[in-house]
Amino acid sequence: MKWLLVLLSLLAIPALAADISGKWKGTAEGPNGTIERTFTFKVDGTKLTGESESQIMGKSTLADGKIEGNKLSFVINGNFQGNEMKLNYTGVVEGDTIKLTVDFAGGGQTVEYTLKRLP
């Protein structure tokens, strides 16, 4: 009975979020060549915040960010050549690598980033 209670209490603990706090840099292949982007992530429980910077869109703040286990998601609202854009990011953490997929809301286009943790 005692072991059963211990087992049940362990199952009730939510999956721990991967600690990706810090600076990450990645590249993706876009329609016009390689895209480079830097991310600074902050993790508080399952809440993910931070900012991102690229040559194309400048500095952006992460919104609606969450991380559960090794899965993460967030949104960046940006401006590209005078057009407001919503970029929906989803990804998976694999050690010191993050694989991100970006969906350009309304555009039906996706881009794949591979991020590496910076020292």
Chimera marker file (.cmm) of the C-alpha trace (Angstrom):
<marker_set name="trace">
<marker id="1" x="0.000" y="0.000" z="0.000" r="1" g="1" b="0" radius="0.5"/>
<marker id="2" x="2.828" y="2.366" z="0.888" r="1" g="1" b="0" radius="0.5"/>
<marker id="3" x="4.494" y="1.797" z="-2.533" r="1" g="1" b="0" radius="0.5"/>
<marker id="4" x="1.215" y="2.396" z="-4.285" r="1" g="1" b="0" radius="0.5"/>
<marker id="5" x="0.890" y="5.830" z="-2.640" r="1" g="1" b="0" radius="0.5"/>
<marker id="6" x="4.459" y="6.700" z="-3.615" r="1" g="1" b="0" radius="0.5"/>
<marker id="7" x="3.813" y="5.620" z="-7.207" r="1" g="1" b="0" radius="0.5"/>
<marker id="8" x="0.578" y="7.599" z="-7.418" r="1" g="1" b="0" radius="0.5"/>
<marker id="9" x="2.242" y="10.720" z="-6.024" r="1" g="1" b="0" radius="0.5"/>
<marker id="10" x="5.025" y="10.460" z="-8.629" r="1" g="1" b="0" radius="0.5"/>
<marker id="11" x="2.494" y="10.164" z="-11.431" r="1" g="1" b="0" radius="0.5"/>
<marker id="12" x="0.745" y="13.287" z="-10.189" r="1" g="1" b="0" radius="0.5"/>
<marker id="13" x="3.908" y="15.391" z="-10.642" r="1" g="1" b="0" radius="0.5"/>
<marker id="14" x="3.793" y="17.158" z="-14.014" r="1" g="1" b="0" radius="0.5"/>
<marker id="15" x="6.662" y="16.610" z="-16.431" r="1" g="1" b="0" radius="0.5"/>
<marker id="16" x="9.526" y="18.931" z="-15.575" r="1" g="1" b="0" radius="0.5"/>
<marker id="17" x="10.232" y="21.583" z="-18.177" r="1" g="1" b="0" radius="0.5"/>
<marker id="18" x="13.635" y="21.530" z="-19.857" r="1" g="1" b="0" radius="0.5"/>
<marker id="19" x="15.824" y="24.393" z="-18.643" r="1" g="1" b="0" radius="0.5"/>
<marker id="20" x="16.550" y="26.347" z="-21.807" r="1" g="1" b="0" radius="0.5"/>
<marker id="21" x="17.160" y="29.659" z="-20.006" r="1" g="1" b="0" radius="0.5"/>
<marker id="22" x="19.911" y="31.595" z="-21.725" r="1" g="1" b="0" radius="0.5"/>
<marker id="23" x="20.984" y="32.606" z="-25.199" r="1" g="1" b="0" radius="0.5"/>
<marker id="24" x="20.525" y="30.439" z="-28.315" r="1" g="1" b="0" radius="0.5"/>
<marker id="25" x="21.403" y="31.038" z="-31.956" r="1" g="1" b="0" radius="0.5"/>
<marker id="26" x="20.079" y="29.289" z="-35.021" r="1" g="1" b="0" radius="0.5"/>
<marker id="27" x="19.698" y="29.263" z="-38.742" r="1" g="1" b="0" radius="0.5"/>
<marker id="28" x="16.966" y="28.258" z="-41.146" r="1" g="1" b="0" radius="0.5"/>
<marker id="29" x="16.794" y="28.006" z="-44.901" r="1" g="1" b="0" radius="0.5"/>
<marker id="30" x="14.205" y="30.455" z="-46.227" r="1" g="1" b="0" radius="0.5"/>
<marker id="31" x="13.027" y="31.160" z="-49.765" r="1" g="1" b="0" radius="0.5"/>
<marker id="32" x="15.709" y="33.855" z="-50.127" r="1" g="1" b="0" radius="0.5"/>
<marker id="33" x="18.597" y="32.008" z="-48.432" r="1" g="1" b="0" radius="0.5"/>
<marker id="34" x="19.813" y="31.441" z="-44.880" r="1" g="1" b="0" radius="0.5"/>
<marker id="35" x="17.982" y="33.211" z="-42.040" r="1" g="1" b="0" radius="0.5"/>
<marker id="36" x="19.823" y="33.754" z="-38.749" r="1" g="1" b="0" radius="0.5"/>
<marker id="37" x="18.033" y="34.440" z="-35.460" r="1" g="1" b="0" radius="0.5"/>
<marker id="38" x="19.147" y="34.751" z="-31.820" r="1" g="1" b="0" radius="0.5"/>
<marker id="39" x="16.850" y="33.924" z="-28.886" r="1" g="1" b="0" radius="0.5"/>
<marker id="40" x="17.154" y="34.745" z="-25.204" r="1" g="1" b="0" radius="0.5"/>
<marker id="41" x="14.861" y="32.429" z="-23.232" r="1" g="1" b="0" radius="0.5"/>
<marker id="42" x="13.700" y="32.688" z="-19.613" r="1" g="1" b="0" radius="0.5"/>
<marker id="43" x="11.894" y="29.740" z="-18.009" r="1" g="1" b="0" radius="0.5"/>
<marker id="44" x="9.722" y="30.023" z="-14.886" r="1" g="1" b="0" radius="0.5"/>
<marker id="45" x="7.966" y="26.711" z="-14.267" r="1" g="1" b="0" radius="0.5"/>
<marker id="46" x="6.137" y="26.057" z="-17.540" r="1" g="1" b="0" radius="0.5"/>
<marker id="47" x="6.095" y="29.738" z="-18.547" r="1" g="1" b="0" radius="0.5"/>
<marker id="48" x="8.501" y="30.729" z="-21.324" r="1" g="1" b="0" radius="0.5"/>
<marker id="49" x="9.405" y="34.383" z="-21.921" r="1" g="1" b="0" radius="0.5"/>
<marker id="50" x="12.223" y="36.232" z="-23.614" r="1" g="1" b="0" radius="0.5"/>
<marker id="51" x="13.127" y="37.963" z="-26.818" r="1" g="1" b="0" radius="0.5"/>
<marker id="52" x="14.500" y="37.285" z="-30.259" r="1" g="1" b="0" radius="0.5"/>
<marker id="53" x="16.571" y="39.252" z="-32.716" r="1" g="1" b="0" radius="0.5"/>
<marker id="54" x="17.175" y="38.940" z="-36.443" r="1" g="1" b="0" radius="0.5"/>
<marker id="55" x="18.522" y="41.157" z="-39.201" r="1" g="1" b="0" radius="0.5"/>
<marker id="56" x="15.197" y="40.978" z="-41.025" r="1" g="1" b="0" radius="0.5"/>
<marker id="57" x="12.762" y="41.832" z="-38.197" r="1" g="1" b="0" radius="0.5"/>
<marker id="58" x="15.012" y="43.342" z="-35.534" r="1" g="1" b="0" radius="0.5"/>
<marker id="59" x="14.214" y="42.721" z="-31.860" r="1" g="1" b="0" radius="0.5"/>
<marker id="60" x="10.943" y="40.978" z="-30.910" r="1" g="1" b="0" radius="0.5"/>
<marker id="61" x="9.350" y="39.873" z="-27.632" r="1" g="1" b="0" radius="0.5"/>
<marker id="62" x="8.087" y="36.325" z="-27.133" r="1" g="1" b="0" radius="0.5"/>
<marker id="63" x="4.370" y="36.056" z="-26.261" r="1" g="1" b="0" radius="0.5"/>
<marker id="64" x="2.165" y="33.181" z="-25.079" r="1" g="1" b="0" radius="0.5"/>
<marker id="65" x="5.252" y="31.074" z="-24.349" r="1" g="1" b="0" radius="0.5"/>
<marker id="66" x="5.106" y="27.722" z="-22.605" r="1" g="1" b="0" radius="0.5"/>
<marker id="67" x="7.393" y="24.761" z="-22.121" r="1" g="1" b="0" radius="0.5"/>
<marker id="68" x="6.245" y="21.360" z="-20.958" r="1" g="1" b="0" radius="0.5"/>
<marker id="69" x="8.806" y="18.584" z="-20.747" r="1" g="1" b="0" radius="0.5"/>
<marker id="70" x="10.922" y="18.970" z="-23.879" r="1" g="1" b="0" radius="0.5"/>
<marker id="71" x="8.199" y="20.686" z="-25.971" r="1" g="1" b="0" radius="0.5"/>
<marker id="72" x="7.927" y="24.465" z="-26.295" r="1" g="1" b="0" radius="0.5"/>
<marker id="73" x="5.775" y="26.998" z="-28.094" r="1" g="1" b="0" radius="0.5"/>
<marker id="74" x="5.552" y="30.777" z="-28.364" r="1" g="1" b="0" radius="0.5"/>
<marker id="75" x="4.434" y="33.571" z="-30.675" r="1" g="1" b="0" radius="0.5"/>
<marker id="76" x="6.341" y="36.537" z="-32.072" r="1" g="1" b="0" radius="0.5"/>
<marker id="77" x="4.405" y="39.482" z="-33.451" r="1" g="1" b="0" radius="0.5"/>
<marker id="78" x="6.626" y="41.382" z="-35.832" r="1" g="1" b="0" radius="0.5"/>
<marker id="79" x="6.734" y="43.870" z="-38.624" r="1" g="1" b="0" radius="0.5"/>
<marker id="80" x="8.277" y="43.018" z="-41.979" r="1" g="1" b="0" radius="0.5"/>
<marker id="81" x="8.437" y="45.752" z="-44.618" r="1" g="1" b="0" radius="0.5"/>
<marker id="82" x="5.458" y="47.548" z="-43.052" r="1" g="1" b="0" radius="0.5"/>
<marker id="83" x="3.335" y="44.396" z="-42.729" r="1" g="1" b="0" radius="0.5"/>
<marker id="84" x="2.328" y="43.040" z="-39.329" r="1" g="1" b="0" radius="0.5"/>
<marker id="85" x="3.123" y="39.330" z="-39.015" r="1" g="1" b="0" radius="0.5"/>
<marker id="86" x="2.309" y="36.684" z="-36.427" r="1" g="1" b="0" radius="0.5"/>
<marker id="87" x="4.923" y="33.926" z="-36.238" r="1" g="1" b="0" radius="0.5"/>
<marker id="88" x="3.871" y="30.756" z="-34.377" r="1" g="1" b="0" radius="0.5"/>
<marker id="89" x="6.835" y="28.742" z="-33.089" r="1" g="1" b="0" radius="0.5"/>
<marker id="90" x="6.750" y="25.136" z="-31.861" r="1" g="1" b="0" radius="0.5"/>
<marker id="91" x="9.769" y="23.077" z="-30.975" r="1" g="1" b="0" radius="0.5"/>
<marker id="92" x="11.502" y="20.210" z="-29.248" r="1" g="1" b="0" radius="0.5"/>
<marker id="93" x="14.535" y="20.410" z="-26.956" r="1" g="1" b="0" radius="0.5"/>
<marker id="94" x="17.202" y="17.752" z="-27.513" r="1" g="1" b="0" radius="0.5"/>
<marker id="95" x="20.097" y="18.415" z="-25.116" r="1" g="1" b="0" radius="0.5"/>
<marker id="96" x="21.854" y="21.585" z="-26.263" r="1" g="1" b="0" radius="0.5"/>
<marker id="97" x="19.850" y="21.725" z="-29.497" r="1" g="1" b="0" radius="0.5"/>
<marker id="98" x="16.349" y="23.030" z="-30.141" r="1" g="1" b="0" radius="0.5"/>
<marker id="99" x="14.489" y="22.163" z="-33.337" r="1" g="1" b="0" radius="0.5"/>
<marker id="100" x="11.918" y="24.906" z="-34.071" r="1" g="1" b="0" radius="0.5"/>
<marker id="101" x="9.201" y="25.076" z="-36.692" r="1" g="1" b="0" radius="0.5"/>
<marker id="102" x="7.856" y="28.524" z="-37.539" r="1" g="1" b="0" radius="0.5"/>
<marker id="103" x="4.406" y="28.875" z="-39.051" r="1" g="1" b="0" radius="0.5"/>
<marker id="104" x="3.738" y="32.223" z="-40.710" r="1" g="1" b="0" radius="0.5"/>
<marker id="105" x="0.114" y="32.725" z="-39.654" r="1" g="1" b="0" radius="0.5"/>
<marker id="106" x="-2.095" y="33.154" z="-42.653" r="1" g="1" b="0" radius="0.5"/>
<marker id="107" x="0.719" y="32.477" z="-45.094" r="1" g="1" b="0" radius="0.5"/>
<marker id="108" x="0.681" y="28.674" z="-45.123" r="1" g="1" b="0" radius="0.5"/>
<marker id="109" x="4.478" y="28.729" z="-45.058" r="1" g="1" b="0" radius="0.5"/>
<marker id="110" x="6.806" y="27.094" z="-42.501" r="1" g="1" b="0" radius="0.5"/>
<marker id="111" x="10.519" y="27.359" z="-41.800" r="1" g="1" b="0" radius="0.5"/>
<marker id="112" x="12.667" y="24.958" z="-39.735" r="1" g="1" b="0" radius="0.5"/>
<marker id="113" x="15.311" y="26.357" z="-37.346" r="1" g="1" b="0" radius="0.5"/>
<marker id="114" x="18.050" y="24.444" z="-35.552" r="1" g="1" b="0" radius="0.5"/>
<marker id="115" x="19.228" y="26.341" z="-32.465" r="1" g="1" b="0" radius="0.5"/>
<marker id="116" x="22.417" y="25.798" z="-30.463" r="1" g="1" b="0" radius="0.5"/>
<marker id="117" x="23.021" y="27.083" z="-26.932" r="1" g="1" b="0" radius="0.5"/>
<marker id="118" x="25.577" y="29.897" z="-26.770" r="1" g="1" b="0" radius="0.5"/>
<marker id="119" x="28.222" y="29.932" z="-24.015" r="1" g="1" b="0" radius="0.5"/>
<link id1="1" id2="2" r="1" g="1" b="0" radius="0.2"/>
<link id1="2" id2="3" r="1" g="1" b="0" radius="0.2"/>
<link id1="3" id2="4" r="1" g="1" b="0" radius="0.2"/>
<link id1="4" id2="5" r="1" g="1" b="0" radius="0.2"/>
<link id1="5" id2="6" r="1" g="1" b="0" radius="0.2"/>
<link id1="6" id2="7" r="1" g="1" b="0" radius="0.2"/>
<link id1="7" id2="8" r="1" g="1" b="0" radius="0.2"/>
<link id1="8" id2="9" r="1" g="1" b="0" radius="0.2"/>
<link id1="9" id2="10" r="1" g="1" b="0" radius="0.2"/>
<link id1="10" id2="11" r="1" g="1" b="0" radius="0.2"/>
<link id1="11" id2="12" r="1" g="1" b="0" radius="0.2"/>
<link id1="12" id2="13" r="1" g="1" b="0" radius="0.2"/>
<link id1="13" id2="14" r="1" g="1" b="0" radius="0.2"/>
<link id1="14" id2="15" r="1" g="1" b="0" radius="0.2"/>
<link id1="15" id2="16" r="1" g="1" b="0" radius="0.2"/>
<link id1="16" id2="17" r="1" g="1" b="0" radius="0.2"/>
<link id1="17" id2="18" r="1" g="1" b="0" radius="0.2"/>
<link id1="18" id2="19" r="1" g="1" b="0" radius="0.2"/>
<link id1="19" id2="20" r="1" g="1" b="0" radius="0.2"/>
<link id1="20" id2="21" r="1" g="1" b="0" radius="0.2"/>
<link id1="21" id2="22" r="1" g="1" b="0" radius="0.2"/>
<link id1="22" id2="23" r="1" g="1" b="0" radius="0.2"/>
<link id1="23" id2="24" r="1" g="1" b="0" radius="0.2"/>
<link id1="24" id2="25" r="1" g="1" b="0" radius="0.2"/>
<link id1="25" id2="26" r="1" g="1" b="0" radius="0.2"/>
<link id1="26" id2="27" r="1" g="1" b="0" radius="0.2"/>
<link id1="27" id2="28" r="1" g="1" b="0" radius="0.2"/>
<link id1="28" id2="29" r="1" g="1" b="0" radius="0.2"/>
<link id1="29" id2="30" r="1" g="1" b="0" radius="0.2"/>
<link id1="30" id2="31" r="1" g="1" b="0" radius="0.2"/>
<link id1="31" id2="32" r="1" g="1" b="0" radius="0.2"/>
<link id1="32" id2="33" r="1" g="1" b="0" radius="0.2"/>
<link id1="33" id2="34" r="1" g="1" b="0" radius="0.2"/>
<link id1="34" id2="35" r="1" g="1" b="0" radius="0.2"/>
<link id1="35" id2="36" r="1" g="1" b="0" radius="0.2"/>
<link id1="36" id2="37" r="1" g="1" b="0" radius="0.2"/>
<link id1="37" id2="38" r="1" g="1" b="0" radius="0.2"/>
<link id1="38" id2="39" r="1" g="1" b="0" radius="0.2"/>
<link id1="39" id2="40" r="1" g="1" b="0" radius="0.2"/>
<link id1="40" id2="41" r="1" g="1" b="0" radius="0.2"/>
<link id1="41" id2="42" r="1" g="1" b="0" radius="0.2"/>
<link id1="42" id2="43" r="1" g="1" b="0" radius="0.2"/>
<link id1="43" id2="44" r="1" g="1" b="0" radius="0.2"/>
<link id1="44" id2="45" r="1" g="1" b="0" radius="0.2"/>
<link id1="45" id2="46" r="1" g="1" b="0" radius="0.2"/>
<link id1="46" id2="47" r="1" g="1" b="0" radius="0.2"/>
<link id1="47" id2="48" r="1" g="1" b="0" radius="0.2"/>
<link id1="48" id2="49" r="1" g="1" b="0" radius="0.2"/>
<link id1="49" id2="50" r="1" g="1" b="0" radius="0.2"/>
<link id1="50" id2="51" r="1" g="1" b="0" radius="0.2"/>
<link id1="51" id2="52" r="1" g="1" b="0" radius="0.2"/>
<link id1="52" id2="53" r="1" g="1" b="0" radius="0.2"/>
<link id1="53" id2="54" r="1" g="1" b="0" radius="0.2"/>
<link id1="54" id2="55" r="1" g="1" b="0" radius="0.2"/>
<link id1="55" id2="56" r="1" g="1" b="0" radius="0.2"/>
<link id1="56" id2="57" r="1" g="1" b="0" radius="0.2"/>
<link id1="57" id2="58" r="1" g="1" b="0" radius="0.2"/>
<link id1="58" id2="59" r="1" g="1" b="0" radius="0.2"/>
<link id1="59" id2="60" r="1" g="1" b="0" radius="0.2"/>
<link id1="60" id2="61" r="1" g="1" b="0" radius="0.2"/>
<link id1="61" id2="62" r="1" g="1" b="0" radius="0.2"/>
<link id1="62" id2="63" r="1" g="1" b="0" radius="0.2"/>
<link id1="63" id2="64" r="1" g="1" b="0" radius="0.2"/>
<link id1="64" id2="65" r="1" g="1" b="0" radius="0.2"/>
<link id1="65" id2="66" r="1" g="1" b="0" radius="0.2"/>
<link id1="66" id2="67" r="1" g="1" b="0" radius="0.2"/>
<link id1="67" id2="68" r="1" g="1" b="0" radius="0.2"/>
<link id1="68" id2="69" r="1" g="1" b="0" radius="0.2"/>
<link id1="69" id2="70" r="1" g="1" b="0" radius="0.2"/>
<link id1="70" id2="71" r="1" g="1" b="0" radius="0.2"/>
<link id1="71" id2="72" r="1" g="1" b="0" radius="0.2"/>
<link id1="72" id2="73" r="1" g="1" b="0" radius="0.2"/>
<link id1="73" id2="74" r="1" g="1" b="0" radius="0.2"/>
<link id1="74" id2="75" r="1" g="1" b="0" radius="0.2"/>
<link id1="75" id2="76" r="1" g="1" b="0" radius="0.2"/>
<link id1="76" id2="77" r="1" g="1" b="0" radius="0.2"/>
<link id1="77" id2="78" r="1" g="1" b="0" radius="0.2"/>
<link id1="78" id2="79" r="1" g="1" b="0" radius="0.2"/>
<link id1="79" id2="80" r="1" g="1" b="0" radius="0.2"/>
<link id1="80" id2="81" r="1" g="1" b="0" radius="0.2"/>
<link id1="81" id2="82" r="1" g="1" b="0" radius="0.2"/>
<link id1="82" id2="83" r="1" g="1" b="0" radius="0.2"/>
<link id1="83" id2="84" r="1" g="1" b="0" radius="0.2"/>
<link id1="84" id2="85" r="1" g="1" b="0" radius="0.2"/>
<link id1="85" id2="86" r="1" g="1" b="0" radius="0.2"/>
<link id1="86" id2="87" r="1" g="1" b="0" radius="0.2"/>
<link id1="87" id2="88" r="1" g="1" b="0" radius="0.2"/>
<link id1="88" id2="89" r="1" g="1" b="0" radius="0.2"/>
<link id1="89" id2="90" r="1" g="1" b="0" radius="0.2"/>
<link id1="90" id2="91" r="1" g="1" b="0" radius="0.2"/>
<link id1="91" id2="92" r="1" g="1" b="0" radius="0.2"/>
<link id1="92" id2="93" r="1" g="1" b="0" radius="0.2"/>
<link id1="93" id2="94" r="1" g="1" b="0" radius="0.2"/>
<link id1="94" id2="95" r="1" g="1" b="0" radius="0.2"/>
<link id1="95" id2="96" r="1" g="1" b="0" radius="0.2"/>
<link id1="96" id2="97" r="1" g="1" b="0" radius="0.2"/>
<link id1="97" id2="98" r="1" g="1" b="0" radius="0.2"/>
<link id1="98" id2="99" r="1" g="1" b="0" radius="0.2"/>
<link id1="99" id2="100" r="1" g="1" b="0" radius="0.2"/>
<link id1="100" id2="101" r="1" g="1" b="0" radius="0.2"/>
<link id1="101" id2="102" r="1" g="1" b="0" radius="0.2"/>
<link id1="102" id2="103" r="1" g="1" b="0" radius="0.2"/>
<link id1="103" id2="104" r="1" g="1" b="0" radius="0.2"/>
<link id1="104" id2="105" r="1" g="1" b="0" radius="0.2"/>
<link id1="105" id2="106" r="1" g="1" b="0" radius="0.2"/>
<link id1="106" id2="107" r="1" g="1" b="0" radius="0.2"/>
<link id1="107" id2="108" r="1" g="1" b="0" radius="0.2"/>
<link id1="108" id2="109" r="1" g="1" b="0" radius="0.2"/>
<link id1="109" id2="110" r="1" g="1" b="0" radius="0.2"/>
<link id1="110" id2="111" r="1" g="1" b="0" radius="0.2"/>
<link id1="111" id2="112" r="1" g="1" b="0" radius="0.2"/>
<link id1="112" id2="113" r="1" g="1" b="0" radius="0.2"/>
<link id1="113" id2="114" r="1" g="1" b="0" radius="0.2"/>
<link id1="114" id2="115" r="1" g="1" b="0" radius="0.2"/>
<link id1="115" id2="116" r="1" g="1" b="0" radius="0.2"/>
<link id1="116" id2="117" r="1" g="1" b="0" radius="0.2"/>
<link id1="117" id2="118" r="1" g="1" b="0" radius="0.2"/>
<link id1="118" id2="119" r="1" g="1" b="0" radius="0.2"/>
</marker_set>
